[in-house]
């Protein structure tokens, strides 16, 4: 089961939810949750492995990126660097496409959100 590609999306979703709660309630609890989220989860959002996992997951691609700070271009540059590194390590790889991937299972983590959006 793939979970690392969900991490960046979950952190950003949690941050957005807490920001909207803070606008409504302005409570110390929400401020504390925001602070704790930044302290504990911010580091995962900057780790290459999680950024690449979210980008390479066909469900998310680059949809999670903030375009205002050139994040899309930074991720594309990172992918290019990693691809070139992989090609230099194994020059026998070809550009032919691999066999069809196995069908993806539906993620039960977002079942409630998906249920409301499907007809």
matplotlib code that plots the C-alpha trace (Angstrom):
import matplotlib.pyplot as plt

x = [0.0, 1.4, 1.4, 4.4, 2.7, -0.1, 2.1, 2.6, -1.0, -2.1, 0.2, -1.0, -4.6, -4.2, -2.5, -5.3, -8.0, -6.4, -6.0, -9.7, -10.6, -8.3, -10.2, -13.5, -12.6, -9.4, -8.9, -5.7, -6.3, -6.3, -3.2, -1.5, -2.5, -1.1, 2.2, 2.5, 1.7, 4.4, 6.9, 6.3, 5.3, 7.0, 10.2, 8.4, 7.2, 10.7, 12.1, 12.9, 11.5, 8.0, 8.0, 9.0, 6.5, 3.6, 4.7, 5.1, 1.8, -0.6, -3.5, -1.7, 1.1, 1.9, -1.6, -0.3, 2.3, 2.0, 2.7, 3.4, 6.8, 8.1, 7.5, 6.4, 9.7, 11.7, 10.1, 10.6, 14.3, 14.6, 13.0, 15.4, 18.4, 17.2, 16.5, 19.9, 21.6, 19.7, 20.7, 24.3, 24.3, 22.6, 23.4, 21.7, 18.2, 16.1, 13.4, 10.8, 7.7, 7.3, 4.5, 1.1, 1.1, -1.2, -4.6, -4.6, -6.7, -8.9, -7.5, -9.8, -8.2, -10.1, -13.3, -15.6, -14.4, -14.6, -18.1, -19.5, -18.0, -19.2, -22.7]
y = [0.0, 3.3, 5.9, 8.2, 10.0, 11.0, 12.7, 16.1, 16.3, 15.5, 18.0, 20.8, 19.8, 19.8, 23.2, 24.6, 23.2, 24.6, 28.0, 28.1, 27.1, 29.8, 32.4, 31.3, 30.6, 32.5, 30.2, 29.3, 25.6, 26.2, 28.3, 25.6, 23.0, 25.1, 25.6, 22.0, 21.0, 23.3, 22.1, 18.4, 18.0, 20.8, 18.7, 16.0, 18.5, 19.4, 15.9, 14.9, 11.4, 12.6, 15.3, 12.9, 10.3, 12.8, 14.0, 10.5, 9.3, 9.5, 10.6, 13.8, 14.6, 18.3, 19.3, 19.7, 22.3, 26.0, 27.7, 31.1, 30.2, 28.3, 25.0, 23.3, 24.2, 23.2, 19.7, 19.4, 20.3, 17.7, 15.0, 15.8, 15.6, 12.3, 10.9, 11.9, 10.4, 7.1, 7.1, 7.6, 4.8, 2.3, 3.3, 0.1, 1.4, 2.2, 4.8, 2.1, 2.1, -0.7, -3.1, -1.9, -1.2, -3.3, -1.7, 0.7, -0.1, 2.6, 4.3, 3.9, 6.8, 9.4, 7.2, 9.8, 12.6, 10.5, 9.3, 12.8, 13.6, 10.5, 10.4]
z = [0.0, -1.0, 1.8, 1.3, -1.6, 0.8, 3.3, 1.6, 0.7, 4.2, 5.8, 3.4, 3.9, 7.7, 7.5, 5.4, 7.7, 10.8, 9.1, 8.3, 11.8, 13.2, 11.1, 12.6, 16.2, 17.0, 20.0, 21.7, 21.0, 17.3, 17.5, 19.5, 17.0, 14.1, 16.0, 16.8, 13.2, 11.9, 14.4, 13.9, 10.3, 8.4, 8.0, 6.1, 3.5, 2.6, 2.3, -1.3, -1.0, 0.0, -2.7, -5.4, -4.1, -4.3, -7.7, -9.2, -7.8, -10.8, -8.5, -7.5, -10.0, -9.5, -8.3, -4.7, -5.7, -4.9, -8.2, -6.7, -5.4, -8.4, -6.6, -9.9, -11.6, -8.6, -8.6, -12.3, -11.9, -9.1, -11.2, -14.1, -11.8, -10.3, -13.8, -15.1, -12.1, -12.6, -16.3, -15.5, -13.0, -15.4, -19.0, -20.3, -19.5, -22.5, -23.0, -23.8, -21.7, -19.1, -19.0, -17.8, -14.1, -11.9, -11.2, -8.2, -5.2, -3.8, -0.8, 2.2, 4.0, 1.9, 1.6, 3.2, 1.0, -2.1, -1.3, -1.3, -4.6, -6.6, -8.0]

ax = plt.figure().add_subplot(projection="3d")
ax.plot(x, y, z, "-o")
ax.set_aspect("equal")
plt.show()
